[in-house]
Amino acid sequence: MTVTFFVPRDSGALALGAEKVARTLQDEIVARNLDARIVRNGSRGLYWLEPMVEVETPAGRVAYGPVKPSDLASLLDAGMNEGRTHPLWLGPTEQLPFLAKQTRLTFARCGITDPVSLDDYRAHDGLKGLEKALALSPLEIVTQVTESGLRGRGGAGFPTGIKWKTVLDTAGERKYIVCNADEGDSGTFADRMIMEGDPFVLIEGMTIAGIAVGATKGYIYTRSEYPHAIAVMNEALVVARRAGVLGASVLGSAHAFDIEVRVGAGAYVCGEETALLESLEGRRGIVRAKPPLPAHKGLFGKPTVINNVISLASVPVILDRGAAFYKDFGMGRSRGTIPLQIAGNVRYGGLFETAFGLTLGEIVDAIGGGTATGRPVKAVQIGGPLGAYFPRELFDTPFDYEAFAAKDGLIGHAGLVVFDDSVDMLKQARFAMEFCAVESCGKCTPCRIGSTRGVEVVDRIAANIEPEKQIAVLTDLCNTMKFGSLCALGGFTPYPVMSALTHFPEDFRPAPVAEAAE
C-alpha cells in the first residue's frame, strides 16, 4: 500500500525549511525504494512545530516535528512510514492538545487536504454549501447569512448579511464581489493560511456571494508580499474553471461567476475598502469619502460587496449546515468562530480557531503558553498595529466585539501580539504614530499631520521635556485623530497610544536625567 506523507507548502513552514525537508524526503523515498508519495498540504497552524511532517496510517495521521532535513534518515530508520515513535514523534495529529481544543469550521480542511485538489476538497465536504445555495433564491441565501450572525472578520465587525442585502436590493447592470485579502496587520496570517492551504473554500464563498447578490465577477485583492498565496490561488482558479465551478454556468446552473486575483504593492491603507477600490481601479490607494457606500457605488461605480477572506470563507459552512448551526457558537452579538492568530513573544504561536467567548487570559496563558522568554506578560496588543494594548488586569475580558469595545479595544482581524515585561510602552506608542505617518494616504489632515506631530510629542516626553504638558497635548491630539480622521488608519491610531498611556503610565514619565545616570 502506498504510504502518504504530508509536508506543508505554507509559507510559514517554507520559511522554516519545509522545501528542503520535502526534497530530502523524496530523495530518501527513492533511495530506499519506498512505495510512498508526498502531498504538499497547508499548515495546521502549529508554527512552533513547523516543519511538521505527517504520515497517513490505518489509525489516522501521525505527526513529527519540527523536522530538519538531517532528521529524515533517522525518522525513516525508526519507522516513520508506519507512524512509529522517535524523539520527534508528536503522536496522532488530531490529538495534539493545541488542535484538539479547537472548533474548526472555517479552517476544517486547512492542513488536511491537498490545497489544489478539487477531488480532495469534495471528499472533505467541499462545494456542499454552493450546491445548496444553487437550490435557493438570492434572498434565501442572504437570509441564511444574516440569520447566522456572521460579522466582518476583517476588523469592523459589520453584519455580513446586511451588506449583502444592500447590494442585492441596489439596481445595477453589473455587480461585483471583492475579497479584501490585503492582510497587513502585524501578527495576522489567517487570510494567507486559507489562500495557501484551502483556496477552494474562498472560491466557494465568493461564488455563493455572487449568486446571492447577482454579481458575475469577483476580484481577490492581495499584496505582493504573498507570492505563495497568489500562486496557489491562481492554480486553484484554473482547476475550478476546468471543473465548471467557475465560468458561464456554475456547476451546470444558470448562474455565471468568475474570479480574478489582483496584486497590490502592499500599502497598509489599501486594507481600507475604498482605498482598496481605488487601487483595484488602477489609481493610487487613497480613501474615498462616504457616502456613497461601496454597496451602492463601489468598484467601477457599480454595487459591490467587499468582504474579508475569513468572512467569505465562513459562508460555505453556513450554507451547508445552516444558519442555526453556525449561530450556536459564540456569545452575545459575536456568533460563530474566530481564528485567533497568536504571535509575538509567546511560547505556542499559531492559529487557533474557536468560538467567541474565551477570555484573553485563557488565550494567552492556557493556549499560547505564556511568553517564550519565560518572563511575565506585560501587554498584549489585539487587532494589529492600530489595536489597543491590554494589561494583565484586563485578561478577564472575553473575546467578543462588544466586550473589547467596552474596554476601549478592538478585535480587528483577531491577531494577538504578546510582549513580556521588558517592553517599553512609550516606544510602542511612538511606533504607532510613526506607523500611521508612514502609511497614511495623506488625504485628511488629522491623520497626515496628526501622526507626524504625535511622533514629535512622544519624542519630547522621552526627552523629559515638560512631560505632563506633553501628555496633555498627546491626549488632545489623539482625540482629534480619533474623531476627525476620514478612515480607521488615523481614527484607530489613538487606540494603541492611549491604551499604552492609560495602562502603563510609568513608561511615560521617564526618570530625570540626573537620576537615570546614577
N, C-alpha and C positions, 0 to 999 in steps of 0.2 A: 504494500500500500504506500502511495506517495505521501511523504511527510511534508507538511506545510509550515514554513517558518514565516514570521511576521517581523519586518524591520521597518520602522516608521520613515516616511518621506516628509514628515512635518518639519518645517524649517527650524523649530526649536531643537528637535532631535538632530537635524543635519548640522546645526551649529556645534553640537557636542560630539560629532564624529560618526553619525549614523551611516553616511555614504561609504566610508571606509569599512565599517562593520559589515555592510551588505556585500561589498565586493570581496572581502576576505572570507565571509561565509560561503559565497558562491564558489570561490576557489577551493575551499575545504570540501564542499559537496562534490565537486568534480574529482579532486584528488582521492577522495575516499570512495568514489563511485556510489554515492548515496542516491536513493530514489527520493528526491526531495525538490521542492520549489520554494521560491521566496516571493511573498506578497508584500508590496510596499504600502503599508496602511497609514492611516493618520495616527497622531499621538493620542494616547488615553488621557493625557493631561497631567501625568505624574512626572513633572520635569526634573525633579531631583534624582530620578531613576533612569533618565534617558542617557544614551540609547537603551531602550528596553526591548529586548528580543523575546518574542513569544513563539511557542510551538503548539500546534494542534495535537491533542492526544485523545484517545477514546473517552476519557473522563472530562474533557474540556481543555481550554488553553492553560498553559503553564508559562509563567514569566521569569525572565532572568534580567538582572541589571544592577547598576549601569554596566554595560558591556563595552569593552575595548577590543579592537581587532586582535590584539595579542591574547585575549581570553578565549577565543573561539576554539582553538585546538584542544585546550583542556576541557572546555564545555562539551565538545563532541566526544572526547575520550570518556567523559563521565556519563554519557548517555543523554545529552540534551535532546536529541531527536526523539527520545521516549519520555521526556519530562522528568528525568531523574535528578537527584539532588546534586548540588555543587555549592561552593561558597557564595556564588552569585544567584543561586536559586531563590526565588521570591514566593513560589507557591502558585496555586491556582489563581489566575489573574482576577477573576470576579470576586475572589475572597479577600483581596488586598483591602485593608481597612479603609483607605482613602477612597477606593471605588465602592466598596460595599455600603458605605454610609450615604451614598448619593442617590438622588432621584433623577435619573437621566431620561428626559423626554426629548428635548431639542438635540441633545448630544448622544442619543441612544445608539447610533451606528458609528460614532466617531472613534477610531482606533480598532473597530471590529471589521469593517468591510474594506474591500479594495476601492479606493475613492473614485476610480474611473470605470468601474464595472457596473453597468446598469443591471445586469443579471444579479449580481451580489446585492445591489440596492433593493431590487424587487424581492429577493429572498429574505430580506430583513424588513418587511412591511413597507418598503418604499412604493410610492405612487398610489397607495390606497386613499390618501387624502384627496389627491387630484381626481381619481376615479369617482369618488363620492361627490366631489364638487361638481363634476360634469353632469350629475343627475339632479342638481339643484338649480334654482333660478339665481341670478345675481343677488337679488335681495335676500334670499335664504342663506347664501354664503356669508354675506355681510352680517346678517343677524347672528349666525353662529360665532363669528369672530367677535362681535360686540358682546354677546352673552358670555363668552369665555372670560371676559375681563382683561384680555391681553392689552398691555400698555407698551408704548415705545421703549424698547430696551437700549436705545442709543443714548439715553440720558434724560430727555424731557419727561418721559413717563406719560405722554398723551395717549388717550384711548385709541387703539388702532382701528376699531370698528367705526368710530365717529369720523375719522379721517377718510376711511373707505366709503362711508355713506355719503359724505360730502362730494367726493369725486363721482360716485355713481349718480347722484342727483344733479350734477352740473353738466349742462349740454356742451358738446364739443365733437367736431367731426373726427378728432383723433385724441386719444388719451394715452398717458404713459405711466409706467411703473419704474421708479428709480430706487435702486438699492444703494443706500449710503454705506459703503464698505471702506470709507476713509478713516480707518481706525487709528486715531492719533494720540489717544490718551496714554500717559505713562502707566505702565503696569497692566495694560489690557492686551489680550490676544485671542479672545473668543471668536471674533469675526474671522481672523486668519485661520484658526483651527477648523472652523466649519468649511471655509473655502478650500483648504488643503486636505481635510480629512473626510468631508461628506458634502461635496459640491452639489450633488443631485437634490439634497433637501432644500437648498436655496433656490435652485431652478424650479422645483416643485412649488415652493411657497410663492415665488414671483408669478408663476403661471396661474395659480389659484387666484392671486390678487388681480391679475389681468382679466380673467374671466368674470370676477366679481364686479369690476367697475367698468368693463367694456374697453379695456386697453389691449392693443395688439402688439405693443413694443415695450421692451424693458431694457434698462441700462444698469449695469453694475459699475459704480464709480469707486475705484480704489486707488491706492497710492503706489508710486514706482518702487517704494521700499519693500513691496510684497511680491517679488518676482516669482516665487514658488506658487503662491496662491493664484497669481494671474495665469501661470502655465497650467495648473490643474483645472481651474475654472474653464479656460478655453478648450482644454481637452474634453472635459465633461460636456460642454455645449455642443461640440461636434458629435459626440456619442448620442446626446439627446435628440439632435436633429435627425440623425440617421435612423433612430428608432421611432420617430414620429411623435416624441414627447413635445417637441417644439416644431413650429412650422405652420403651414397653411391650414392644417387640420390636426389639432392637438388630440392625440390618442384616437384619431378617427372621428372626432366630433366636428361640429360646425364652427368651432372657435379657432381662431388663428392667434398665435403668440410666438414671438421670438425674442431673444436676449443677446445683448452685446456688452462686452467688457470695455470700459473706457478707463484710461490710466492718467491720474493727475500727478503733479510734481511733488506732492507731499506738504502742501500748505495746511497748517492746522485749522485755519479759518474755513477751509473748504469742507470741514465736517459740519458746518452750519448749512442748513438745507438750501438757502437762497444763494449763498456763495458757491455752493456745490453746483447749482444750476447754471450760474454764470460761467464757471469753469467748463461744465459739460457742453455749453453752447459755444465754447472756444474763446471766451474772454477771460480777463483777469478775475480771479476769485474775490469779488467784493460783495459784501452783504447788501441785499435789497431791502428797501423799506416795505413794511406791510401795513395795510393791505396794498394790493391783492394777495391773498394767500396762495401758495402753490397749488392747493387743491382746486382753486378756481382758475388761476392763470400761472402755470408753472413752467415746465420745460417747453421751449419754443412757443410760449404763450398759451399752452394747452393745459387742461385739467390734469394734474399729476399727483400720484401717490408717492410720497417719499418715506420709506421705512428703512430702519437699520437691518443689518444682516440677521441678527438674532430674532428680531420681530418677525421677519418673513420666514425664517427657518422654523419658527414655532407654529406656524399656521398649519402645515400638513398634519401634525398630530391632533390638532383641534378638529380639523375636518374628518379625520379618520375615526377618532374615539369620542368626539362630541364635546360641545362647549361645557356641559356639566362635569365631565371627567376632568378637564383642564382646570376649571374654576374651583374644583375641590381642593386644589393645592394652594397654599399661601395664607395670607391674613389680611383683614381689612379690605382696602381697595387694591392691594397688591396681590394679584392672583397668578397662579401658575408657578413656574420655576424660574430661577435666575442663575446664570452661570457666573459664579464668583471667580474672579481671577486674582489669585493671591500671589503677591510678588514683594520685592524689596528684601529687607534683612529678615528673612523668615526661613525656618527650617524646612518646611514642606511646601515649596512654591509650586503652584499649578492651578488647573481649572477644576472647580468643584460645583457641580450643578445640584441645586437643592431648592425646595420650596421656600418662598419668602417666610421670614419669621425667626430664623436663628439670630441670637444676639451677636453683637460684634465681638464680644469676649469669646464666645464659643467658636467663632470663625478663626480668630487669631490664635487662641491658645490650644483648643482641642483639635482643630483641623490643621491649622498652619504650624502647630507645634512650637509657637513662640519664636524668638529670634534665632537666627543662625549662629550669632556670636555668643549666645547664652546670656547676654546682658538683658536687663529689664526692658520691656517695651515702653517707649516714651510716647509715641504718637503713631497713629495710622491715618494715612490720607486716603479718603474714599472718593472715587469719582474723577480720577485723573488730575492733571496739574491745576485745574480750577476747583477741585474738591476741598472740603474743609478737613482740617487736622483734628482728629478726635483723641483725647487723652484717655487714660485707663478709667478715669472717673465716669466716662460715658460708655463704657463697654457693655453696659446692660441694655443699650439701645437695640431694639430688634431691627433686622434688615428689612426695612419697609419704607416706601416712598414718603409717606406722611410722618412716620416716626423720625426719620432723618431730617425732614424739613423742620419739624418742631424743635430740633436741636441745632438749627442753622447749618445744616449739612445737606448733601445731596448724594443720591446713589450713583447718578451718572450711568456709565457703562459697566458698573459693578467691578471696577478694578480697585484693589486694596494694596497699598504700598506701606510696608511696615518699617518703622525706624526704632532703633534702640536708644538708650539714654545718652549716647554720645552726640546726637544730632543737635545742631544749633538752630532753633526755630526762627531766629532773626534772619539767618541766612536763607532759610526756606521761604520766608516772606519776601525777601529780596528776589529770590528766584522766580516767584510767582509774578511779580511786577515786571521783571526783565523778560520773562517768557511772553507775557502779554505785549510788551513793547516790540519784541522781535516778530511776533506772529500776527500783530494787528494788521487788518487790511487798510487801515488809515481813513476809513470813510467818516467815522464820527469822532468828535473832539474828546469826549470823556475817556474813550479807550486809547486813542492815538497819543494824546498829550498826557492824560492822567497816569498812564502806566510809566511813562518816562519820568514824570515828576515823582511818582511813587518810588522809583529806584533811588532818586536823589534824596528823598526824605529818609528812607531806610538807611542810606549811607551816612546821613547826618546823625541818626540815632546810634549807629555802630561807632561813630567817631566821638560819641558822648557830647554832642553839641546841643545843648538845651533839650535833652531827651523828652521831658514831659511836654514841652511845646510841640515838638516834632510828632509825638504820638497823637496829640490832638489834631494836628494837621493831617496825619495819615488816616485817622478815623474819618475826618470830614471828606477827604479825598475818596476814600472807599465808598462812602455814602453816595457821592456824586457819580462815581463809576457804576455803582450797582443800579441806580435808578435812571441814569441818563444815557447809558450806552445803547447802541442800536441792536446789538445781539449779545449772546451769552458769553462771548470771549471777554469783553470788557465788563459785562454785568456780573459774571461769576468770579472774576479775579479777586474781588474782595473776600470771597469765602475762605481761601487759604490764608490770606493776610490777616483778616480779623479773627479767625479761629486761633491762629498762632498767637496773636496778641492777647486774646481773651483767656486762653487756657495755659499759656506759658509766658506770663508777663515778666518773669525773672530774666528771660532771654532778651528782653527789650530794654533792660536797664543795666547796661554794661558798667562794670566797676570803674571808678575813676582811674585815670592813667597812673597816678602815683601808687594807688592801692594795688592795681594789677601788676605793677612792676615789682612789688615786694615778694 
